[in-house]
Amino acid sequence: MEAKAGRFQQEESALLQALALVEASRAARQVAVRAYAARRREAKKRGRRAPRAGEIDPNVQANFYWYGAPREAALYALWFWRERRSAELTSPELVECVEECLRATAGQRDRLVVRVREVESWLRSWELLHVVRHVEVALGLWTDSGLIGTGSVAIS
């Protein structure tokens, strides 16, 4: 938030900017929730009772996605995880993947995508899969319609 709004804990103008960012993010999420609800109503009318695989439910996925600045939020979450992770929630491969993501340049994205898929293929812990989702968002693998590519395990 400070990267976008400034030192909001000390400056009133930065606090107002931070509030505007939060309100914009909330409004964007509400739009996504309403659009999803409309799509689901239509799908149910056509007899499709369950969402399709890979379809993003903003009611579930919002726990790792910040509307308006997803990449920045994911990078911060990864930095925070790296600083505060507990020993039982780490794997050397995932820690290395997070470190690479935090240092990555645009040209390194493709190599990291392959690496994330390899790490994800053997992770089964919800907490670690959550970290993988942050890596995916930080790498730009998520769009408004879902994960780019296949092979991802959804978390809920």
Secondary structure, DSSP 8 states (H G I E B T S, - for coil): -HHHH--TTT-HHHHHHHHHHHHHHHHHHHHHHHHHHHHHHHHHHTT--S--TT---HHHHGGG--TT-HHHHHHHHHHHHHHH--GGG--HHHHHHHHHHHH--GGGHHHHHHHHHHHHHH---HHHHHHHHHHHHHTT-EETTEESSS------
